[in-house]
Amino acid sequence: MLASRAAKCLVTGGAGFIGSHLAGRLVAQGHTVRVVDNLSTGDEANLAGLDGAIEFLRGDLCDLAVCRRAVAGMDVVFHVAALPSVPRSLKDPWASHAANVSATVRLLEACVEARVARIIYSSSSSVYGDTPVLPKTETAEPLPRSPYAASKLAGEQYVLAFARAGLIEGVALRYFNVFGPRQSPHSAYAAVIPRFFQAALDERPAVVYGDGQQTRDFTYVDNVVEANLLAAGAAGDTVNGWVVNVGAGTRTALVGVVEIIGRIVGRPLAFVRQPPRPGDVRDSLASLERVKRLLGYEPKISLEEGLRRTWTWMTDGANTIPGRLESERLRRQPA
Ligand SMILES: NC(=O)c1ccc[n+]([C@@H]2O[C@H](COP(=O)([O-])OP(=O)(O)OC[C@H]3O[C@@H](n4cnc5c(N)ncnc54)[C@H](O)[C@@H]3O)[C@@H](O)[C@H]2O)c1
């Protein structure tokens, strides 16, 4: 769908970490890009480099009128928007449900009305839960262990149900621990890699929840963007109705990440342990068999290379964590 011509693409959540990278790549490929975002966790500053190249629509996808405006005239929708974070969902499961499930249903309704050809859904490896079997294959029974994981599974299942009903082509990409530039370390719900890098910048110990031996399949953001482009470019009968993992296909213990970061920043990163957090899983590793077979995906950027690029971004004066003041100003404006 994307391969042959300039397509009209909507990126929901495009002011966020992953969505802003995807929007940038789509623009670079010559596609027409619209972003819709309510700036709940995102920041317009993430799109600063794309001024004039994209259309930005500020609004909440729980609102059908916003969804209708967002999808009008679009060929393909990359549904990236969500309230991420397991701890956030434990604190406020209703908000996670609204942003991750209700908004997805609203968006699907609008997509069908507007005859959007395909929706590509950003799902999460968290849907697998804490199963001991590794690697995690798409045929495993999902066992979500947090409201966040349950909401991502519900959103995914809505997309696939609409696809099976023949209303739209749909594919769900289950991302494994994504990291890279523009992932904010500042939120109370920040992910582990930006938290570790921020600790290195501040020259204070990193906080590790649990014993640090838990493993994750850390995936550099460019690999995730690549998977989205492949999913948009594939023939409908290849991808429609499928769920596929998107990871790096290797797993690393948190203490291993601490060690690599120490090497990259040029001094060992000390860390302190705190009790494990509820909802966290012990080990995670993606089976890439299906995504390679269906999409021809290969993770091109390794963990270490991705960490180097992230550190370069964090320490480059031009790219300091964007727009915190700016986003506060925007939040004060009426929608
Ligand atoms: N970062 C990861 O490690 C990871 C792993 C697995 C899956 N995912 C999924 O990838 C997607 C993007 O994650 P991210 O890390 O870039 O998070 P992010 O918070 O940076 O981006 C999410 C964006 O969605 C927007 N948004 C939230 N609710 C909205 C609503 N109701 N209406 C409009 N916009 C809304 C936010 O403002 C934000 O810009 C999410 O769907 C997340 O569940 C992320």
The ligand as an SDF file (V2000), in Angstrom:
LIG
                    3D

 44 48  0  0  0  0  0  0  0  0999 V2000
    7.5720    2.4190   24.4570 N   0  0  0  0  0  0  0  0  0  0  0  0
    7.4820    1.0880   24.5530 C   0  0  0  0  0  0  0  0  0  0  0  0
    8.3790    0.4270   25.0440 O   0  0  0  0  0  0  0  0  0  0  0  0
    6.2580    0.3780   24.0360 C   0  0  0  0  0  0  0  0  0  0  0  0
    6.2330   -1.0190   24.1070 C   0  0  0  0  0  0  0  0  0  0  0  0
    5.1190   -1.6940   23.6380 C   0  0  0  0  0  0  0  0  0  0  0  0
    4.0730   -0.9940   23.0880 C   0  0  0  0  0  0  0  0  0  0  0  0
    4.1070    0.3590   23.0450 N   0  0  0  0  0  0  0  0  0  0  0  0
    2.9710    1.0630   22.4560 C   0  0  0  0  0  0  0  0  0  0  0  0
    3.4620    1.9920   21.5070 O   0  0  0  0  0  0  0  0  0  0  0  0
    2.6270    3.1280   21.4760 C   0  0  0  0  0  0  0  0  0  0  0  0
    3.4470    4.4000   21.6300 C   0  0  0  0  0  0  0  0  0  0  0  0
    4.1320    4.3770   22.8640 O   0  0  0  0  0  0  0  0  0  0  0  0
    5.1670    5.5110   23.2570 P   0  0  0  0  0  0  0  0  0  0  0  0
    6.1940    4.8760   24.1040 O   0  0  0  0  0  0  0  0  0  0  0  0
    5.5690    6.2650   22.0610 O   0  0  0  0  0  0  0  0  0  0  0  0
    4.2700    6.4000   24.2220 O   0  0  0  0  0  0  0  0  0  0  0  0
    4.0280    7.9840   24.2490 P   0  0  0  0  0  0  0  0  0  0  0  0
    3.3220    8.2660   25.5310 O   0  0  0  0  0  0  0  0  0  0  0  0
    5.2960    8.7010   23.9900 O   0  0  0  0  0  0  0  0  0  0  0  0
    3.0530    8.2040   23.0170 O   0  0  0  0  0  0  0  0  0  0  0  0
    1.6510    8.0110   23.0870 C   0  0  0  0  0  0  0  0  0  0  0  0
    0.9940    9.2160   22.4550 C   0  0  0  0  0  0  0  0  0  0  0  0
   -0.4310    9.0180   22.4300 O   0  0  0  0  0  0  0  0  0  0  0  0
   -1.0530   10.2520   22.8060 C   0  0  0  0  0  0  0  0  0  0  0  0
   -2.3850    9.9250   23.3310 N   0  0  0  0  0  0  0  0  0  0  0  0
   -2.6780    9.2030   24.4380 C   0  0  0  0  0  0  0  0  0  0  0  0
   -4.0040    9.1060   24.5980 N   0  0  0  0  0  0  0  0  0  0  0  0
   -4.5710    9.7890   23.5620 C   0  0  0  0  0  0  0  0  0  0  0  0
   -5.9160   10.0520   23.1860 C   0  0  0  0  0  0  0  0  0  0  0  0
   -6.9560    9.6150   23.9150 N   0  0  0  0  0  0  0  0  0  0  0  0
   -6.1550   10.8070   22.0820 N   0  0  0  0  0  0  0  0  0  0  0  0
   -5.0960   11.2860   21.3410 C   0  0  0  0  0  0  0  0  0  0  0  0
   -3.8050   11.0460   21.6510 N   0  0  0  0  0  0  0  0  0  0  0  0
   -3.5470   10.3080   22.7510 C   0  0  0  0  0  0  0  0  0  0  0  0
   -0.1140   10.8490   23.8500 C   0  0  0  0  0  0  0  0  0  0  0  0
   -0.2920   12.2390   24.0570 O   0  0  0  0  0  0  0  0  0  0  0  0
    1.2390   10.4990   23.2380 C   0  0  0  0  0  0  0  0  0  0  0  0
    1.6970   11.5190   22.3620 O   0  0  0  0  0  0  0  0  0  0  0  0
    1.5690    2.9220   22.5500 C   0  0  0  0  0  0  0  0  0  0  0  0
    0.4200    2.3830   21.9300 O   0  0  0  0  0  0  0  0  0  0  0  0
    2.1800    1.8950   23.4700 C   0  0  0  0  0  0  0  0  0  0  0  0
    1.2000    1.1320   24.1350 O   0  0  0  0  0  0  0  0  0  0  0  0
    5.1810    1.0740   23.5040 C   0  0  0  0  0  0  0  0  0  0  0  0
  1  2  1  0
  2  3  2  0
  2  4  1  0
  4  5  1  0
  4 44  2  0
  5  6  2  0
  6  7  1  0
  7  8  2  0
  8  9  1  0
  8 44  1  0
  9 10  1  0
  9 42  1  0
 10 11  1  0
 11 12  1  0
 11 40  1  0
 12 13  1  0
 13 14  1  0
 14 15  2  0
 14 16  1  0
 14 17  1  0
 17 18  1  0
 18 19  2  0
 18 20  1  0
 18 21  1  0
 21 22  1  0
 22 23  1  0
 23 24  1  0
 23 38  1  0
 24 25  1  0
 25 26  1  0
 25 36  1  0
 26 27  1  0
 26 35  1  0
 27 28  2  0
 28 29  1  0
 29 30  1  0
 29 35  2  0
 30 31  1  0
 30 32  2  0
 32 33  1  0
 33 34  2  0
 34 35  1  0
 36 37  1  0
 36 38  1  0
 38 39  1  0
 40 41  1  0
 40 42  1  0
 42 43  1  0
M  CHG  2   8   1  16  -1
M  END
$$$$
